[in-house]
Each structure stands twice: as structure tokens, then as C-alpha cells.
Amino acid sequence: MLLIAIILLALKLLKKQKIKQTRYKSDSGDTVKSRAELIVANWLFYRGIEFIYEKKTPTKERVVSDFYLTQSEIYIEFWGLETPQYLKRKSKKIKIYKKNRLKLIQMNDDSLRDLNAFFTKEFARLGAKYQIKPRPHNSSNF
């Protein structure tokens, strides 16, 4: 009986660890942390928009962006959670971007519905010169 309890506990711990270590490989070769980041990375890649995944900002405060667009010097943050601790960190990061006058695109799940329209609007807002050309792909998000 004790052996079964130990095995069940070990399986439960392995399951938790596996969930925490979930990673996705994008078509650009980057390993990203969430399905949403995978969608964004692939969309950027298929549009020929060069990016760096998880780039540290040039600020005194330690901030790592989800994406950095090298040509236009735009940072992208995908806000995917709603926990109090996450929202507190989100607020701090936004203040740091504003304080340092860094160009920021903020995304959430709704942004993924039509990435062409979303990025066209955001690039225009920030004065970025990208041509958004649809690229044939299995998913309408691309």
C-alpha cells in the first residue's frame, strides 16, 4: 500500500514538472513557452519579419520581452495570465517600457483572432514600415 502511494505521488510530481516544462518549437527554430507565442513567432517568421525571442531590454530594470522586432525596434509582450502576481509584474513592465520610451505592442488572446489586422493596426500606430502579405498556410492565423 505504501509503495502504491509513493508511486502515485511520484507520478503526480512528474505530471506537474512536465506541465511546467512544456515548450513549443516554432518554424523559425525558436523554442517558445506557450501556444500563443508559437502562433506569434510563426506569423512573424512567415511574414519575413526578423525578431529575437526573449530579448532583454536596454533598461536598468531587468525586463525580458517576449519578442523584439529588430528592424523597427519594437517590443512585443503577450499577456496570457490573470493571476494577481502576474498582473502586478505586467503593470511594472508596462511602466518600464513607458518610462524608457520603448515601442511596445501588447497582445492577449483576442489579438490572435486576426493577426494580419492586429499587426497592421499596431505597426501603423508605431510608424513601422512592414508590408503585411498573407502567406499560404494551414492556419488562418498565418
DODREN-102925 format. One line per field, with one value per atom (N, C-alpha, C): residue in three letters; atom name; residue number from 0; y, z, x. Coordinates in steps of 0.1 Angstrom, whole numbers, plus 5000, padded with zeros to 4 digits. Example, Ala and Ser with C-alpha at 12.3 -4.5 7.8 and 13.67 -1.06 7.14 Angstrom:
% residues 2
residu	c(ALA|ALA|ALA|SER|SER|SER) .
atome	c(N|CA|C|N|CA|C) .
num	c(0|0|0|1|1|1) .
c2	c(4943|4955|4967|4978|4989|5000) .
c3	c(5078|5078|5078|5071|5071|5079) .
c1	c(5132|5123|5132|5128|5137|5129) .
//
This chain:
% residues 142
residu	c(MET|MET|MET|LEU|LEU|LEU|LEU|LEU|LEU|ILE|ILE|ILE|ALA|ALA|ALA|ILE|ILE|ILE|ILE|ILE|ILE|LEU|LEU|LEU|LEU|LEU|LEU|ALA|ALA|ALA|LEU|LEU|LEU|LYS|LYS|LYS|LEU|LEU|LEU|LEU|LEU|LEU|LYS|LYS|LYS|LYS|LYS|LYS|GLN|GLN|GLN|LYS|LYS|LYS|ILE|ILE|ILE|LYS|LYS|LYS|GLN|GLN|GLN|THR|THR|THR|ARG|ARG|ARG|TYR|TYR|TYR|LYS|LYS|LYS|SER|SER|SER|ASP|ASP|ASP|SER|SER|SER|GLY|GLY|GLY|ASP|ASP|ASP|THR|THR|THR|VAL|VAL|VAL|LYS|LYS|LYS|SER|SER|SER|ARG|ARG|ARG|ALA|ALA|ALA|GLU|GLU|GLU|LEU|LEU|LEU|ILE|ILE|ILE|VAL|VAL|VAL|ALA|ALA|ALA|ASN|ASN|ASN|TRP|TRP|TRP|LEU|LEU|LEU|PHE|PHE|PHE|TYR|TYR|TYR|ARG|ARG|ARG|GLY|GLY|GLY|ILE|ILE|ILE|GLU|GLU|GLU|PHE|PHE|PHE|ILE|ILE|ILE|TYR|TYR|TYR|GLU|GLU|GLU|LYS|LYS|LYS|LYS|LYS|LYS|THR|THR|THR|PRO|PRO|PRO|THR|THR|THR|LYS|LYS|LYS|GLU|GLU|GLU|ARG|ARG|ARG|VAL|VAL|VAL|VAL|VAL|VAL|SER|SER|SER|ASP|ASP|ASP|PHE|PHE|PHE|TYR|TYR|TYR|LEU|LEU|LEU|THR|THR|THR|GLN|GLN|GLN|SER|SER|SER|GLU|GLU|GLU|ILE|ILE|ILE|TYR|TYR|TYR|ILE|ILE|ILE|GLU|GLU|GLU|PHE|PHE|PHE|TRP|TRP|TRP|GLY|GLY|GLY|LEU|LEU|LEU|GLU|GLU|GLU|THR|THR|THR|PRO|PRO|PRO|GLN|GLN|GLN|TYR|TYR|TYR|LEU|LEU|LEU|LYS|LYS|LYS|ARG|ARG|ARG|LYS|LYS|LYS|SER|SER|SER|LYS|LYS|LYS|LYS|LYS|LYS|ILE|ILE|ILE|LYS|LYS|LYS|ILE|ILE|ILE|TYR|TYR|TYR|LYS|LYS|LYS|LYS|LYS|LYS|ASN|ASN|ASN|ARG|ARG|ARG|LEU|LEU|LEU|LYS|LYS|LYS|LEU|LEU|LEU|ILE|ILE|ILE|GLN|GLN|GLN|MET|MET|MET|ASN|ASN|ASN|ASP|ASP|ASP|ASP|ASP|ASP|SER|SER|SER|LEU|LEU|LEU|ARG|ARG|ARG|ASP|ASP|ASP|LEU|LEU|LEU|ASN|ASN|ASN|ALA|ALA|ALA|PHE|PHE|PHE|PHE|PHE|PHE|THR|THR|THR|LYS|LYS|LYS|GLU|GLU|GLU|PHE|PHE|PHE|ALA|ALA|ALA|ARG|ARG|ARG|LEU|LEU|LEU|GLY|GLY|GLY|ALA|ALA|ALA|LYS|LYS|LYS|TYR|TYR|TYR|GLN|GLN|GLN|ILE|ILE|ILE|LYS|LYS|LYS|PRO|PRO|PRO|ARG|ARG|ARG|PRO|PRO|PRO|HIS|HIS|HIS|ASN|ASN|ASN|SER|SER|SER|SER|SER|SER|ASN|ASN|ASN|PHE|PHE|PHE) .
atome	c(N|CA|C|N|CA|C|N|CA|C|N|CA|C|N|CA|C|N|CA|C|N|CA|C|N|CA|C|N|CA|C|N|CA|C|N|CA|C|N|CA|C|N|CA|C|N|CA|C|N|CA|C|N|CA|C|N|CA|C|N|CA|C|N|CA|C|N|CA|C|N|CA|C|N|CA|C|N|CA|C|N|CA|C|N|CA|C|N|CA|C|N|CA|C|N|CA|C|N|CA|C|N|CA|C|N|CA|C|N|CA|C|N|CA|C|N|CA|C|N|CA|C|N|CA|C|N|CA|C|N|CA|C|N|CA|C|N|CA|C|N|CA|C|N|CA|C|N|CA|C|N|CA|C|N|CA|C|N|CA|C|N|CA|C|N|CA|C|N|CA|C|N|CA|C|N|CA|C|N|CA|C|N|CA|C|N|CA|C|N|CA|C|N|CA|C|N|CA|C|N|CA|C|N|CA|C|N|CA|C|N|CA|C|N|CA|C|N|CA|C|N|CA|C|N|CA|C|N|CA|C|N|CA|C|N|CA|C|N|CA|C|N|CA|C|N|CA|C|N|CA|C|N|CA|C|N|CA|C|N|CA|C|N|CA|C|N|CA|C|N|CA|C|N|CA|C|N|CA|C|N|CA|C|N|CA|C|N|CA|C|N|CA|C|N|CA|C|N|CA|C|N|CA|C|N|CA|C|N|CA|C|N|CA|C|N|CA|C|N|CA|C|N|CA|C|N|CA|C|N|CA|C|N|CA|C|N|CA|C|N|CA|C|N|CA|C|N|CA|C|N|CA|C|N|CA|C|N|CA|C|N|CA|C|N|CA|C|N|CA|C|N|CA|C|N|CA|C|N|CA|C|N|CA|C|N|CA|C|N|CA|C|N|CA|C|N|CA|C|N|CA|C|N|CA|C|N|CA|C|N|CA|C|N|CA|C|N|CA|C|N|CA|C|N|CA|C|N|CA|C|N|CA|C|N|CA|C|N|CA|C|N|CA|C|N|CA|C|N|CA|C|N|CA|C|N|CA|C|N|CA|C|N|CA|C|N|CA|C|N|CA|C|N|CA|C|N|CA|C|N|CA|C|N|CA|C|N|CA|C|N|CA|C|N|CA|C) .
num	c(0|0|0|1|1|1|2|2|2|3|3|3|4|4|4|5|5|5|6|6|6|7|7|7|8|8|8|9|9|9|10|10|10|11|11|11|12|12|12|13|13|13|14|14|14|15|15|15|16|16|16|17|17|17|18|18|18|19|19|19|20|20|20|21|21|21|22|22|22|23|23|23|24|24|24|25|25|25|26|26|26|27|27|27|28|28|28|29|29|29|30|30|30|31|31|31|32|32|32|33|33|33|34|34|34|35|35|35|36|36|36|37|37|37|38|38|38|39|39|39|40|40|40|41|41|41|42|42|42|43|43|43|44|44|44|45|45|45|46|46|46|47|47|47|48|48|48|49|49|49|50|50|50|51|51|51|52|52|52|53|53|53|54|54|54|55|55|55|56|56|56|57|57|57|58|58|58|59|59|59|60|60|60|61|61|61|62|62|62|63|63|63|64|64|64|65|65|65|66|66|66|67|67|67|68|68|68|69|69|69|70|70|70|71|71|71|72|72|72|73|73|73|74|74|74|75|75|75|76|76|76|77|77|77|78|78|78|79|79|79|80|80|80|81|81|81|82|82|82|83|83|83|84|84|84|85|85|85|86|86|86|87|87|87|88|88|88|89|89|89|90|90|90|91|91|91|92|92|92|93|93|93|94|94|94|95|95|95|96|96|96|97|97|97|98|98|98|99|99|99|100|100|100|101|101|101|102|102|102|103|103|103|104|104|104|105|105|105|106|106|106|107|107|107|108|108|108|109|109|109|110|110|110|111|111|111|112|112|112|113|113|113|114|114|114|115|115|115|116|116|116|117|117|117|118|118|118|119|119|119|120|120|120|121|121|121|122|122|122|123|123|123|124|124|124|125|125|125|126|126|126|127|127|127|128|128|128|129|129|129|130|130|130|131|131|131|132|132|132|133|133|133|134|134|134|135|135|135|136|136|136|137|137|137|138|138|138|139|139|139|140|140|140|141|141|141) .
c2	c(4988|5000|5013|5012|5024|5026|5015|5016|5022|5018|5024|5039|5043|5058|5065|5059|5066|5067|5057|5057|5067|5068|5078|5092|5094|5107|5111|5101|5104|5107|5100|5103|5117|5121|5134|5145|5143|5153|5153|5142|5142|5149|5147|5154|5169|5174|5188|5193|5186|5190|5191|5181|5181|5193|5197|5208|5221|5222|5234|5235|5223|5223|5223|5225|5225|5236|5232|5241|5238|5248|5246|5251|5243|5247|5254|5266|5274|5270|5274|5272|5279|5290|5298|5291|5280|5273|5278|5288|5293|5283|5281|5274|5284|5283|5293|5286|5294|5288|5286|5291|5289|5287|5282|5281|5294|5304|5318|5323|5321|5326|5319|5306|5298|5304|5308|5314|5327|5336|5348|5346|5338|5335|5330|5321|5316|5327|5335|5346|5355|5359|5368|5362|5349|5342|5341|5338|5336|5349|5360|5373|5379|5372|5377|5388|5389|5399|5393|5399|5394|5398|5388|5390|5382|5387|5380|5376|5363|5358|5360|5366|5368|5377|5389|5398|5407|5409|5418|5432|5441|5455|5462|5473|5481|5491|5485|5494|5489|5498|5494|5483|5483|5473|5461|5449|5437|5434|5436|5432|5424|5413|5405|5405|5409|5409|5396|5393|5381|5381|5392|5393|5407|5408|5421|5421|5431|5432|5441|5435|5441|5453|5452|5463|5476|5474|5486|5489|5481|5483|5483|5473|5472|5460|5461|5450|5445|5432|5426|5418|5421|5414|5407|5394|5387|5384|5390|5389|5377|5366|5354|5350|5356|5352|5363|5359|5369|5368|5361|5360|5373|5375|5388|5391|5380|5382|5386|5379|5382|5396|5400|5413|5424|5422|5431|5432|5421|5421|5428|5425|5432|5447|5452|5466|5472|5466|5471|5471|5461|5460|5471|5474|5484|5498|5500|5513|5514|5504|5504|5507|5501|5504|5519|5524|5538|5547|5545|5553|5554|5543|5543|5546|5549|5553|5542|5530|5519|5516|5513|5510|5496|5495|5482|5479|5467|5461|5451|5454|5445|5436|5423|5413|5405|5399|5390|5380|5371|5361|5366|5378|5384|5388|5392|5396|5385|5373|5362|5359|5365|5361|5365|5377|5381|5388|5381|5387|5397|5394|5404|5418|5418|5431|5437|5428|5433|5440|5433|5438|5450|5450|5461|5474|5473|5484|5489|5479|5482|5488|5482|5488|5502|5505|5518|5528|5523|5532|5535|5526|5528|5533|5535|5540|5530|5518|5507|5505|5503|5501|5486|5479|5465|5463|5456|5452|5438|5438|5426|5418|5408|5400|5386|5382|5369|5359|5349|5338|5325|5317|5304|5295|5290|5282|5274|5264|5256|5263|5273|5281|5294|5299|5312|5323|5320|5330|5334|5326|5329|5336) .
c3	c(5000|5000|5000|5008|5009|4995|4989|4976|4966|4966|4956|4959|4971|4975|4970|4971|4967|4952|4945|4930|4925|4931|4927|4930|4941|4944|4934|4930|4921|4907|4903|4890|4890|4901|4902|4901|4908|4907|4893|4886|4872|4863|4865|4857|4859|4871|4874|4867|4868|4862|4847|4841|4827|4822|4829|4825|4826|4836|4837|4826|4821|4811|4797|4795|4781|4773|4761|4752|4738|4729|4716|4706|4696|4686|4675|4672|4661|4648|4637|4624|4621|4629|4628|4636|4643|4651|4666|4669|4683|4692|4704|4713|4722|4722|4729|4740|4749|4761|4761|4751|4751|4736|4735|4722|4716|4723|4718|4713|4720|4715|4702|4701|4689|4677|4679|4668|4664|4674|4670|4663|4669|4663|4648|4646|4632|4623|4628|4620|4616|4625|4622|4612|4614|4606|4592|4590|4576|4569|4576|4570|4567|4571|4569|4579|4590|4600|4610|4610|4618|4633|4642|4656|4664|4677|4687|4697|4701|4712|4725|4735|4748|4749|4743|4744|4756|4763|4774|4769|4776|4772|4777|4770|4774|4785|4796|4807|4820|4830|4843|4849|4848|4854|4845|4851|4843|4837|4824|4817|4805|4803|4791|4784|4771|4763|4757|4753|4746|4732|4725|4711|4710|4701|4698|4683|4676|4662|4658|4652|4651|4641|4630|4621|4626|4634|4639|4653|4660|4675|4683|4680|4687|4696|4708|4717|4717|4718|4719|4732|4739|4751|4749|4752|4751|4766|4770|4783|4784|4789|4789|4802|4813|4825|4833|4843|4851|4866|4870|4884|4890|4903|4909|4908|4910|4908|4894|4884|4870|4866|4871|4868|4874|4886|4892|4884|4879|4871|4857|4852|4839|4841|4852|4854|4855|4862|4864|4850|4842|4829|4820|4820|4812|4816|4829|4834|4829|4829|4825|4810|4802|4788|4785|4792|4790|4795|4807|4813|4803|4797|4788|4773|4771|4758|4747|4751|4742|4735|4722|4715|4719|4722|4727|4721|4717|4712|4723|4728|4739|4732|4735|4730|4741|4737|4746|4736|4742|4734|4723|4725|4715|4703|4705|4694|4684|4688|4679|4669|4671|4662|4647|4645|4632|4633|4632|4633|4622|4610|4599|4603|4607|4611|4623|4633|4645|4643|4636|4634|4624|4614|4605|4613|4622|4631|4640|4647|4656|4649|4638|4631|4626|4621|4617|4629|4641|4653|4657|4655|4659|4648|4636|4625|4619|4620|4615|4600|4592|4578|4573|4577|4573|4563|4553|4544|4549|4553|4557|4545|4541|4530|4535|4532|4536|4530|4537|4532|4533|4523|4524|4535|4543|4554|4558|4566|4570|4580|4587|4597|4591|4594|4590|4598|4609|4616|4609|4600|4593|4580) .
c1	c(5008|5000|5009|5019|5028|5035|5039|5046|5036|5024|5014|5013|5012|5011|5023|5035|5048|5048|5043|5043|5033|5021|5011|5017|5023|5029|5040|5048|5059|5053|5042|5036|5029|5024|5018|5028|5040|5051|5056|5058|5063|5053|5040|5030|5031|5032|5034|5047|5057|5070|5069|5062|5060|5053|5042|5034|5043|5051|5059|5070|5074|5085|5079|5066|5061|5067|5072|5078|5074|5074|5070|5081|5083|5093|5087|5090|5084|5091|5085|5091|5103|5106|5118|5130|5126|5136|5137|5130|5129|5121|5125|5117|5110|5096|5088|5081|5075|5069|5054|5047|5033|5028|5016|5010|5007|5004|5002|5015|5026|5038|5043|5039|5042|5034|5022|5014|5020|5024|5030|5044|5052|5065|5064|5055|5053|5047|5038|5032|5043|5052|5063|5072|5076|5085|5080|5067|5062|5060|5060|5060|5074|5084|5098|5101|5095|5098|5108|5120|5130|5127|5129|5127|5137|5138|5145|5135|5136|5127|5133|5126|5130|5143|5142|5153|5152|5163|5164|5163|5156|5155|5168|5171|5183|5179|5174|5170|5177|5177|5183|5176|5163|5154|5155|5155|5156|5142|5141|5129|5133|5126|5128|5115|5115|5103|5101|5088|5085|5092|5090|5096|5102|5112|5118|5119|5113|5114|5126|5136|5149|5149|5142|5141|5135|5124|5117|5119|5127|5129|5116|5108|5095|5096|5091|5090|5075|5074|5060|5059|5048|5045|5032|5031|5019|5014|5003|4998|4988|4992|4984|4978|4981|4975|4968|4961|4953|4955|4965|4968|4972|4970|4974|4989|4997|5012|5016|5009|5012|5008|4996|4991|5000|5006|5015|5028|5033|5045|5042|5030|5026|5026|5020|5020|5034|5042|5056|5063|5061|5068|5063|5050|5044|5050|5051|5057|5071|5079|5093|5094|5085|5085|5082|5072|5068|5079|5084|5095|5107|5110|5122|5118|5106|5101|5104|5102|5103|5090|5091|5079|5074|5061|5056|5042|5041|5029|5024|5012|5007|4996|4998|4989|4982|4970|4963|4956|4948|4942|4933|4927|4919|4927|4939|4948|4951|4949|4953|4942|4930|4919|4922|4928|4932|4945|4956|4969|4972|4967|4970|4964|4952|4945|4952|4954|4960|4974|4983|4996|4996|4987|4986|4983|4973|4970|4981|4987|4998|5010|5014|5026|5023|5011|5007|5008|5003|5003|5017|5027|5041|5049|5044|5051|5061|5058|5067|5063|5073|5071|5072|5061|5061|5049|5051|5040|5035|5022|5016|5010|5017|5013|5008|4996|4992|5001|5004|5012|5004|5003|4996|5001|4991|4995|4982|4984|4973|4963|4968|4960|4957|4945|4940|4947|4954|4962|4974|4978|4991|4988) .
//
